[in-house]
Amino acid sequence: MEKLKSKDLENIIGGFSVWMGIGIAAIVVFLAGVLEGITNPNKCGE
């Protein structure tokens, strides 16, 4: 097994980032809103 130098470690792309977490959370919240709108439709202003 070869040890990687710091420079080599900086060049590795991938993994889970904060932006991916925010994006996944946004999609989940959006889908929850869509499902709530379908199952519990309310008119605007009520």
Backbone as CSV, one residue per row, in Angstrom:
resi,resn,N_x,N_y,N_z,CA_x,CA_y,CA_z,C_x,C_y,C_z
1,MET,0.848,-1.163,0.000,0.000,0.000,0.000,0.901,1.236,0.000
2,GLU,0.503,2.223,-0.795,1.315,3.427,-0.930,0.705,4.564,-0.115
3,LYS,1.546,5.280,0.615,1.066,6.444,1.367,0.954,7.626,0.420
4,LEU,-0.158,8.354,0.522,-0.356,9.515,-0.324,0.195,10.764,0.359
5,LYS,0.730,11.653,-0.452,1.234,12.915,0.073,0.062,13.895,0.179
6,SER,0.262,14.965,0.908,-0.797,15.968,1.107,-1.285,16.523,-0.225
7,LYS,-0.373,16.735,-1.148,-0.759,17.278,-2.448,-1.661,16.305,-3.204
8,ASP,-1.354,15.028,-3.100,-2.173,14.016,-3.761,-3.562,13.944,-3.128
9,LEU,-3.633,14.094,-1.798,-4.922,14.034,-1.113,-5.822,15.201,-1.508
10,GLU,-5.229,16.375,-1.763,-6.013,17.545,-2.162,-6.638,17.372,-3.544
11,ASN,-6.039,16.540,-4.384,-6.523,16.359,-5.745,-7.630,15.318,-5.861
12,ILE,-7.936,14.613,-4.768,-8.979,13.601,-4.812,-10.340,14.297,-4.805
13,ILE,-11.186,13.953,-5.772,-12.518,14.552,-5.890,-13.545,13.484,-5.545
14,GLY,-14.520,13.861,-4.738,-15.566,12.910,-4.392,-15.950,13.038,-2.938
15,GLY,-16.843,12.169,-2.528,-17.276,12.182,-1.145,-18.528,13.015,-0.956
16,PHE,-18.911,13.173,0.280,-20.131,13.881,0.640,-19.760,15.280,1.093
17,SER,-20.340,16.298,0.479,-20.040,17.668,0.857,-21.254,18.316,1.521
18,VAL,-21.027,19.480,2.083,-22.102,20.222,2.740,-23.181,20.586,1.724
19,TRP,-22.766,20.958,0.527,-23.744,21.350,-0.503,-24.613,20.174,-0.919
20,MET,-24.056,18.982,-0.928,-24.867,17.803,-1.245,-25.912,17.577,-0.157
21,GLY,-25.524,17.765,1.083,-26.459,17.616,2.196,-27.587,18.631,2.124
22,ILE,-27.240,19.878,1.798,-28.263,20.924,1.665,-29.192,20.604,0.500
23,GLY,-28.645,20.131,-0.603,-29.461,19.785,-1.770,-30.417,18.635,-1.480
24,ILE,-29.929,17.622,-0.810,-30.783,16.481,-0.471,-31.887,16.917,0.486
25,ALA,-31.538,17.746,1.472,-32.544,18.245,2.417,-33.597,19.086,1.695
26,ALA,-33.187,19.911,0.739,-34.129,20.737,-0.016,-35.089,19.868,-0.824
27,ILE,-34.586,18.815,-1.429,-35.439,17.913,-2.211,-36.443,17.213,-1.306
28,VAL,-36.000,16.762,-0.136,-36.897,16.086,0.798,-37.999,17.032,1.265
29,VAL,-37.634,18.272,1.603,-38.630,19.247,2.058,-39.616,19.565,0.940
30,PHE,-39.131,19.707,-0.281,-40.015,19.992,-1.415,-40.997,18.849,-1.640
31,LEU,-40.497,17.618,-1.624,-41.374,16.465,-1.833,-42.384,16.321,-0.702
32,ALA,-41.985,16.644,0.524,-42.923,16.598,1.641,-44.036,17.623,1.437
33,GLY,-43.701,18.803,0.935,-44.706,19.819,0.653,-45.657,19.398,-0.457
34,VAL,-45.127,18.771,-1.485,-45.970,18.298,-2.587,-46.932,17.223,-2.083
35,LEU,-46.421,16.289,-1.303,-47.288,15.228,-0.774,-48.354,15.795,0.168
36,GLU,-47.990,16.781,0.967,-48.978,17.393,1.853,-50.040,18.127,1.041
37,GLY,-49.637,18.775,-0.017,-50.590,19.465,-0.879,-51.550,18.508,-1.566
38,ILE,-51.082,17.335,-1.910,-51.936,16.345,-2.563,-52.915,15.726,-1.558
39,THR,-52.408,15.405,-0.374,-53.246,14.703,0.600,-54.138,15.639,1.410
40,ASN,-53.779,16.915,1.513,-54.543,17.859,2.327,-54.701,19.164,1.573
41,PRO,-55.479,19.185,0.483,-55.578,20.410,-0.312,-56.419,21.477,0.411
42,ASN,-55.887,22.666,0.505,-56.586,23.817,1.079,-56.601,24.936,0.054
43,LYS,-57.702,25.696,0.032,-57.755,26.844,-0.842,-56.899,27.955,-0.253
44,CYS,-56.423,28.813,-1.107,-55.598,29.928,-0.652,-56.437,30.877,0.196
45,GLY,-55.871,31.409,1.251,-56.561,32.383,2.095,-57.422,31.769,3.178
46,GLU,-57.332,30.496,3.385,-58.136,29.860,4.446,-57.270,29.558,5.638
